[in-house]
Amino acid sequence: MIMRRQGKEIMTQLAHNLTQEPRLEQLKTERRSKKAPGEPELWGTESTDDKANFHRLLGELQSRFSDSVDVAYLIESEVNQRTADLYRKANYDSLTHLPNRGYFHDILDKLVQGATEKDTIFSLLFLDLDGFKQVNDTLGHHIGDELLRYVSGRLVSSVRDGDIVSRLGGDEFVILLSDVSSREDIEVICNRIVTEISRPYWFDGVEVLTSTSIGVSQFPQDSKLSSELIEQADEALYVAKSKGKKTFRFYDDVKFEVPVKSHELQQAFEDAIQASQFQTYVEPQIDLKQSRIVGGYISLEWVKADGSRQPFEDWQVLLKNSGYEETLGLWLLDTACFYLRQWSQCDAELVVTVPVLDALWQKDDFLTLLLQRLVQYGITANQLQLAFAMDKFDQFDGQLVEKLKELSEAGFQMTLTGLGATPLNLPVLSGLNVQEFKFDQAWLKTQMASAAGRKWIQALIQMGQGLDACMIATGLDEESEAVALKQWGCSLGQGPYWTQPIDAQSFEQLLT
């Protein structure tokens, strides 16, 4: 713009100078004095077109000069455009057009500096998508990319003006909430994000479902350093995912629950998969009235190189993130069917319960897989108890309910776990044929310690009896607990009072 403005000023001044009469007369005189004999006059004193010719030539000069100015302007515009393009490519994600990782770090550093100087507060939200890898694997990366674009739009619409939404890469996003006045304000925003992201997405007539988990860190409460705020929010996210999908956690609430950095643990877990460091164990289920083994609960544990064992609950989130959930879930199901065939020779009425992993029951052909295994292993549907966590009902927006109805119609037995710790969805339960309810171990232990809690346990047992369902108490480690639960009408028990989870051979020895 400077070159174009200067060019116009020059032309204006030039036209002004040339059209002044004294200068014009001087040019005429000079031209005549230099004229060769016989040369025609350029400016003749007798011609009436002198000034017209002059202005015509001046117009040509202006046109040529203006063309050069326009070229300069175009060059300047092109430079500005390319500079803007380079800035966008350097600072914004090409897929979602959100600030990228590098730009986010710059923004965060400036926000920390400003908040420190002005003594203000802000929060950092770290989130990712639940089941995103499965979307990519089943529907293709083009659908995964479209999902990320839609999610980005919903994130932006869920926060306030002035809040920053950034994509770090993959399905990871971070949000900076500036000037949040209270924890309640953060919770409102987190709940809104969880709700919005969980709404269905449609691509070419196909419904796609996902959800999000969120970790929250706060400045300056948790840290005054940018790097630590990111790590803390990431660790809170890890804990949030371990508690189930569609939820959020504050770092201040969970900082003592994170044993190691989540990315280090994820790498260790994936190394364990390659090294086949997983084994199945069996926990005997005892008929409390008859004091005998009537079933076995199959569990999957991570056996580390040092011999220590980690229960499934401690690493189920790592399994989801690894992409091996379906493979490991199918292996667990096959192992349960194999042992059931073997143990039924000792006790034909024995029932084996196996937890069904999310990636497995979500398969369209899950029922077909089950029916194939009944034939393959020579077992019946009423011998195999399929366990599902009750908190999955809300997480999968009706998908699980429909799947359970389908399984029930095919004759399979079902156990719902987490009773007590998960709110009862009575409209959902009334439409299901459930054979067993299993108390949440931590909830049961807490309630057993108080008179009011014991009343709640008895009330839930009575509910189960009214539904003709068997009630299972888990984690029992004292005889008094088993005696009390038997008196209240609880059917089955399992826990250290009888034995810790044992290997298949040891369990078979208990049956003989």
C-alpha positions in Angstrom: 0.0 0.0 0.0 2.9 2.4 0.6 4.2 1.9 -3.0 0.8 2.5 -4.5 0.2 5.7 -2.4 3.6 7.1 -3.2 3.0 6.4 -6.9 -0.3 8.4 -7.0 1.3 11.3 -5.2 4.2 11.4 -7.7 1.8 11.4 -10.7 -0.4 14.1 -9.2 2.7 16.4 -8.6 4.0 15.7 -12.1 0.7 16.6 -13.8 0.5 19.8 -11.7 4.1 20.9 -12.7 3.7 20.1 -16.4 0.5 22.0 -16.8 1.8 25.3 -15.4 1.9 27.9 -18.3 5.4 29.3 -17.5 6.9 25.8 -17.7 5.0 25.0 -20.8 6.3 28.2 -22.6 9.9 27.4 -21.5 9.6 23.9 -23.0 8.3 25.5 -26.3 11.2 27.9 -26.4 13.8 25.2 -25.6 12.3 22.9 -28.2 12.5 25.6 -30.9 16.1 26.5 -30.2 17.0 22.8 -30.5 14.9 22.3 -33.7 16.8 21.2 -36.8 16.1 22.9 -40.1 12.8 21.6 -41.6 11.9 19.7 -38.5 8.1 20.0 -37.8 7.0 21.9 -34.8 5.9 19.8 -31.8 4.3 22.8 -30.2 3.4 25.3 -32.9 2.3 28.7 -32.0 -0.4 28.7 -34.7 -1.9 25.2 -33.7 -5.0 25.0 -31.6 -4.3 21.3 -30.7 -1.1 22.0 -28.8 -2.6 21.6 -25.3 -4.7 18.6 -26.5 -1.6 16.8 -27.7 0.2 17.6 -24.5 -2.6 16.2 -22.4 -2.8 13.1 -24.6 0.9 12.4 -24.1 0.5 13.1 -20.4 -2.3 10.6 -20.2 -0.1 7.9 -21.8 2.6 8.7 -19.3 0.2 8.4 -16.5 -1.2 5.1 -17.7 2.3 3.6 -18.1 3.4 4.9 -14.7 0.1 3.6 -13.1 0.7 0.2 -14.6 4.0 -0.1 -12.8 2.3 1.1 -9.6 -0.4 -1.7 -9.9 2.3 -4.3 -10.4 4.0 -3.2 -7.2 0.7 -3.3 -5.4 0.0 -6.9 -6.7 3.5 -7.9 -5.5 2.8 -6.4 -2.1 -0.6 -8.2 -1.9 0.9 -11.5 -2.8 3.6 -11.2 -0.2 1.0 -10.3 2.4 -1.2 -13.3 1.4 1.7 -15.7 1.5 2.8 -14.4 4.9 -0.8 -15.0 6.2 -0.8 -18.5 4.7 2.5 -19.3 6.4 1.2 -18.0 9.7 -1.9 -20.2 9.5 0.1 -23.3 8.6 2.5 -22.7 11.4 -0.1 -22.0 14.1 -3.4 -23.7 13.1 -4.4 -27.3 12.6 -5.1 -28.0 8.9 -7.9 -30.4 9.7 -10.0 -28.6 12.3 -8.6 -25.0 11.9 -8.1 -24.8 15.6 -4.8 -23.6 17.2 -2.2 -26.4 17.0 0.1 -27.7 19.6 2.8 -25.1 19.1 0.5 -22.2 19.1 -1.3 -23.5 22.2 1.9 -23.6 24.1 2.6 -20.0 23.1 -0.9 -19.0 24.2 -0.6 -20.9 27.5 2.8 -19.3 28.3 1.4 -15.8 27.8 -1.7 -16.7 29.8 0.5 -17.9 32.7 2.6 -14.7 32.5 -0.5 -12.4 32.4 -2.3 -14.3 35.2 0.8 -14.1 37.4 1.2 -10.3 36.8 -2.5 -9.6 37.3 -3.2 -12.2 40.0 -6.0 -13.9 38.1 -7.0 -17.6 37.7 -7.7 -19.9 34.8 -8.2 -23.6 34.1 -6.9 -26.1 31.6 -9.1 -28.9 30.3 -7.4 -31.9 28.7 -9.7 -34.3 26.8 -9.9 -37.0 24.3 -12.5 -39.1 22.6 -13.7 -42.5 23.9 -13.6 -45.2 21.2 -12.1 -43.0 18.5 -9.7 -45.7 17.4 -12.6 -48.1 16.8 -14.2 -45.5 14.6 -11.1 -45.2 12.5 -10.7 -49.0 12.3 -14.3 -49.8 11.4 -15.4 -46.9 9.3 -12.1 -45.6 7.9 -9.9 -42.6 8.6 -12.0 -40.3 6.4 -14.9 -40.8 8.8 -12.5 -40.3 11.7 -11.4 -37.0 10.2 -15.0 -35.8 9.7 -15.8 -36.8 13.3 -12.9 -34.7 14.5 -14.2 -31.7 12.5 -17.6 -32.0 14.0 -16.3 -32.5 17.5 -14.2 -29.4 17.1 -17.2 -27.4 16.2 -19.2 -28.7 19.2 -16.3 -27.9 21.5 -16.1 -24.3 20.3 -19.8 -23.9 20.8 -19.7 -25.4 24.3 -17.3 -22.8 25.7 -17.5 -19.1 26.3 -16.3 -16.3 24.1 -12.6 -15.8 24.8 -11.9 -19.4 25.8 -9.3 -21.2 23.7 -10.0 -24.6 22.1 -6.9 -26.3 20.6 -6.1 -29.6 19.0 -2.9 -31.2 20.1 -3.1 -34.0 17.6 -5.0 -37.3 17.1 -8.2 -37.1 19.2 -6.6 -35.0 21.9 -7.8 -31.5 22.6 -7.1 -28.8 25.2 -9.2 -25.9 26.4 -8.2 -22.8 28.3 -10.9 -21.3 30.4 -9.9 -17.8 31.4 -11.3 -15.9 34.4 -13.3 -18.7 35.9 -14.7 -17.5 39.1 -15.5 -20.9 40.8 -15.2 -24.6 40.5 -18.9 -24.8 39.9 -18.5 -22.7 36.7 -15.9 -25.2 35.5 -18.2 -28.1 36.2 -21.0 -26.5 34.2 -18.7 -26.1 31.2 -17.4 -29.7 31.5 -20.9 -31.1 31.8 -22.0 -29.2 28.7 -19.0 -30.5 26.8 -19.6 -34.1 27.8 -23.3 -33.8 26.8 -22.6 -32.1 23.4 -19.9 -34.5 22.4 -22.1 -37.5 23.3 -24.8 -36.6 20.9 -25.0 -38.8 17.8 -23.1 -38.0 14.6 -24.3 -39.0 11.1 -22.1 -39.7 8.2 -23.6 -41.0 4.9 -26.6 -42.3 6.8 -24.4 -44.1 9.4 -24.8 -43.2 13.1 -21.5 -42.7 14.9 -21.4 -42.5 18.7 -18.5 -41.3 20.8 -18.0 -39.6 24.2 -15.3 -37.7 25.9 -13.4 -37.8 29.2 -11.9 -34.6 30.7 -9.0 -33.9 33.1 -8.9 -30.4 34.7 -6.0 -28.5 36.2 -6.2 -25.0 37.7 -3.8 -22.0 37.9 -2.4 -21.2 40.4 -4.0 -23.8 42.7 -2.3 -26.8 41.1 0.7 -25.2 39.6 2.2 -22.0 38.2 4.1 -23.7 35.5 2.7 -24.4 32.0 4.3 -27.8 31.6 3.0 -29.0 35.0 -0.5 -27.8 34.3 -0.6 -29.9 31.1 0.8 -32.9 32.9 -1.6 -32.6 35.7 -4.6 -32.3 33.4 -3.4 -35.3 31.5 -3.1 -37.3 34.7 -6.6 -36.2 35.8 -7.9 -37.4 32.4 -6.3 -40.8 32.9 -8.1 -41.2 36.2 -11.4 -39.9 34.7 -11.2 -42.6 32.0 -10.4 -45.3 34.6 -13.7 -44.3 36.3 -15.7 -44.8 33.1 -16.5 -42.8 30.0 -18.4 -39.5 29.8 -17.0 -38.0 32.9 -14.4 -35.5 34.2 -12.0 -35.2 37.1 -10.1 -32.4 38.8 -6.4 -32.9 39.4 -6.7 -31.7 43.0 -9.1 -34.5 43.7 -7.1 -37.3 42.1 -3.5 -36.3 42.4 -2.8 -39.2 44.9 -4.4 -41.8 42.5 -1.9 -41.4 39.7 1.0 -43.8 40.4 3.1 -42.9 37.4 2.8 -40.7 34.3 0.0 -42.0 32.1 2.0 -42.1 28.9 4.7 -44.2 30.6 2.1 -46.6 31.9 0.5 -46.9 28.5 3.8 -47.8 26.9 4.5 -50.4 29.7 1.1 -51.9 29.1 1.5 -52.2 25.3 4.9 -53.8 25.9 3.1 -56.3 28.2 0.7 -57.2 25.4 3.6 -58.0 23.1 5.1 -60.1 25.9 1.8 -62.0 26.6 1.9 -61.0 30.3 -1.8 -61.7 30.8 -3.4 -64.6 32.6 -6.9 -65.7 33.5 -7.8 -66.5 37.1 -10.9 -67.9 38.7 -12.7 -66.7 41.9 -15.0 -69.4 43.3 -18.6 -68.3 43.9 -20.1 -69.8 47.0 -23.7 -70.6 47.8 -24.1 -68.9 51.2 -26.8 -71.3 52.3 -25.2 -74.5 51.3 -21.6 -73.4 51.7 -20.4 -75.0 48.5 -19.0 -73.9 45.1 -21.6 -73.3 42.5 -19.7 -71.2 40.0 -16.6 -69.4 39.1 -15.9 -65.8 38.0 -13.2 -65.6 35.3 -11.0 -62.6 35.7 -8.1 -61.3 33.6 -4.9 -60.0 35.3 -1.7 -58.4 34.2 1.2 -60.4 35.6 4.3 -58.3 35.5 7.8 -59.4 35.1 8.4 -59.2 38.8 5.5 -61.6 39.5 3.1 -58.9 40.8 -0.5 -59.1 39.6 -2.7 -56.2 38.7 -6.5 -56.7 38.5 -8.4 -55.7 35.4 -9.9 -52.6 37.0 -6.4 -51.0 37.3 -5.6 -51.2 33.6 -8.9 -51.4 31.7 -8.4 -47.8 30.4 -5.0 -48.7 29.1 -6.6 -51.6 27.3 -9.1 -49.4 25.6 -6.4 -47.0 24.4 -4.2 -49.8 23.1 -6.5 -51.0 20.4 -6.3 -54.6 21.6 -9.6 -54.7 23.6 -11.5 -56.7 21.1 -8.7 -59.2 20.7 -8.1 -59.7 24.4 -11.9 -59.8 25.1 -12.3 -62.6 22.5 -9.4 -64.6 24.0 -11.0 -64.2 27.5 -14.3 -65.5 26.2 -12.7 -68.5 24.5 -10.7 -69.3 27.6 -13.9 -69.3 29.7 -15.7 -71.6 27.3 -12.7 -74.0 27.2 -12.6 -74.3 31.0 -16.3 -74.5 31.3 -16.4 -77.6 29.1 -13.6 -79.1 31.2 -15.1 -78.3 34.6 -18.6 -79.4 33.7 -17.3 -82.9 33.7 -16.7 -82.5 37.5 -20.0 -80.6 38.1 -22.6 -80.5 35.4 -24.5 -77.6 37.1 -21.5 -75.4 37.4 -21.9 -71.9 36.0 -19.0 -69.8 34.7 -19.2 -66.0 34.7 -17.1 -64.0 32.3 -17.0 -60.2 31.9 -17.8 -59.0 28.4 -15.5 -56.2 27.2 -17.1 -53.2 25.5 -15.3 -53.7 22.1 -16.6 -57.2 22.0 -20.3 -56.8 22.7 -20.4 -53.7 20.3 -19.6 -56.0 17.4 -22.6 -56.5 15.1 -21.9 -60.2 15.0 -21.4 -60.7 18.8 -24.4 -63.0 19.2 -23.2 -65.1 16.2 -19.8 -65.4 17.9 -21.4 -66.6 21.1 -23.6 -69.2 19.3 -20.6 -70.5 17.4 -18.7 -71.0 20.7 -21.6 -73.0 22.2 -21.3 -75.4 19.3 -17.5 -75.4 19.2 -17.0 -76.1 23.0 -20.2 -78.3 23.5 -21.7 -76.1 26.2 -25.2 -74.6 26.7 -26.2 -71.0 27.0 -27.5 -71.3 30.6 -24.0 -72.5 31.7 -22.3 -69.3 30.6 -23.1 -66.1 32.6 -22.2 -62.9 30.8 -21.3 -60.0 33.0 -21.9 -56.3 32.1 -21.2 -53.2 34.2 -24.3 -51.2 35.1 -22.6 -47.9 34.4 -22.5 -48.8 30.7 -26.2 -48.1 30.3 -25.8 -44.3 30.2 -22.5 -44.4 28.4 -23.8 -46.1 25.3 -27.2 -44.4 25.0 -29.3 -47.5 24.7 -27.0 -49.7 22.6 -26.2 -52.0 25.5 -29.9 -52.3 26.5 -30.8 -53.5 23.0 -27.9 -55.9 23.0 -28.9 -57.4 26.3 -32.4 -58.0 25.1 -31.1 -59.8 22.1 -28.9 -62.0 24.2 -31.7 -62.8 26.6 -34.0 -63.9 23.7 -31.2 -66.2 22.6 -31.2 -67.9 26.1 -28.0 -66.4 27.6 -27.8 -65.6 31.3 -26.7 -62.1 32.4 -25.1 -60.5 35.4 -25.1 -56.8 36.1 -22.2 -55.6 38.2 -21.7 -52.4 40.2 -24.9 -52.6 42.2 -25.0 -49.8 44.8 -22.3 -47.7 43.3 -24.3 -47.0 40.1 -27.7 -45.2 40.1 -30.5 -47.6 39.3 -32.2 -47.0 36.0 -35.5 -48.6 36.8 -37.1 -48.0 33.4 -34.2 -49.8 31.8 -34.1 -52.6 34.3 -37.8 -53.3 34.0 -37.3 -54.2 30.4 -34.5 -56.7 31.0 -34.4 -60.3 32.1 -31.4 -60.2 34.5 -30.5 -63.4 36.4 -27.8 -61.9 38.8 -26.9 -58.6 40.4 -23.5 -58.2 41.8 -22.7 -55.6 44.5 -19.9 -53.2 44.0 -17.1 -54.3 46.3 -16.1 -50.9 47.7 -19.7 -49.8 48.2 -20.6 -53.0 50.0 -17.6 -52.7 52.3 -18.5 -49.1 53.2 -22.2 -49.9 53.8 -21.5 -52.9 56.0 -19.8 -50.5 58.5 -23.0 -48.6 59.4 -26.5 -49.3 60.5 -28.0 -47.1 57.8 -25.8 -48.7 55.2 -26.8 -52.2 56.2 -30.5 -51.2 55.7 -29.6 -50.2 52.1 -28.0 -53.6 51.5 -31.1 -55.4 52.8 -33.4 -53.2 50.7 -31.4 -54.0 47.5 -31.4 -57.7 48.3 -35.2 -57.6 48.7 -35.4 -55.8 45.3 -33.4 -58.6 43.7 -35.6 -61.2 45.3 -38.7 -59.5 43.9 -37.1 -59.7 40.4 -36.3 -63.4 40.9 -32.6 -62.5 40.6 -29.6 -63.9 42.4 -27.7 -61.4 44.5 -23.9 -61.7 44.7 -21.7 -60.2 47.4 -18.0 -59.7 46.4 -14.8 -58.9 48.3 -15.9 -60.7 51.5 -13.0 -61.3 53.9 -14.7 -62.0 57.2 -17.0 -64.7 58.3 -19.3 -62.2 60.0 -20.0 -60.5 56.7 -20.9 -63.8 55.0 -23.2 -64.8 57.9 -25.0 -61.4 57.9 -25.5 -61.4 54.2 -26.8 -65.0 54.3 -29.4 -63.9 56.9 -30.5 -61.0 54.8 -31.1 -63.3 51.8 -28.0 -62.8 49.7 -27.5 -65.9 47.5 -23.8 -66.0 46.6 -20.5 -64.7 48.0 -16.9 -64.5 46.8 -13.8 -63.1 48.2 -10.7 -63.6 50.3 -12.7 -65.2 53.2 -12.8 -68.3 51.0 -9.9 -67.8 48.6 -8.2 -65.2 46.4 -8.5 -65.6 42.6 -6.7 -68.8 41.7 -5.5 -70.5 38.5 -7.7 -72.9 36.5 -5.9 -76.0 37.8 -6.3 -75.1 41.4 -10.0 -74.3 40.9 -10.6 -77.7 39.3 -9.0 -79.3 42.3 -11.6 -77.6 44.5 -14.3 -79.2 42.4 -13.1 -82.7 42.8 
